[in-house]
């Protein structure tokens, strides 16, 4: 299932896009799964968050994040420009509203790599548009092993992330789906299957009633 899945509709039908949320504790695999999903599906775009944290060496402004200072972030909050915003690991993150609204109207899905706080907030604002998946590690020891293996963080940072993991995992029941990431390819395929099924939900098919009344009417 390495190719993008193409969905064809009668000319009378269009589809409203959806907000596709992936969450997990650090090291459980959501970032890698998100990257693979973007490579395999050309009808989904990633939501680029604004953040007050410093840009890392391999990151580009406007591609990975919109990097802003705290004053600019607060102005966006005051102007209600965010779908959601939260403080994570002492830094502020927020999802700009306008590009998401435009994508959904045009039938494009938007991928969110956010935590349970952000997921809860966007569900409150657009419950019919959100599909949420929580990615779990196969074990506590495996989660720590993966964090160690990334080679990105100091031991103090790894310990901090592990201390946060239990609290993050406790929110799994707020999600529509839960996937245990024992094998990366298998987990990614499960995420793809959920996306395909959710795209076909009746409430997302614009013009369905008109199609049925005009094209499937025995009297016509």
PyMOL commands that set and color helices and strands:
alter all, ss='L'
color gray80, all
select helices_A, chain A and resi 30-40+70-78+97-105+116-125+140-150+155-169+172-174+184-199+202-204+208-215
alter helices_A, ss='H'
color red, helices_A
select strands_A, chain A and resi 14-15+19-24+44-46+49-51+66-67+82-88+91-96+109-113+130-137+177-181+205-206
alter strands_A, ss='S'
color yellow, strands_A
deselect
rebuild
show_as cartoon
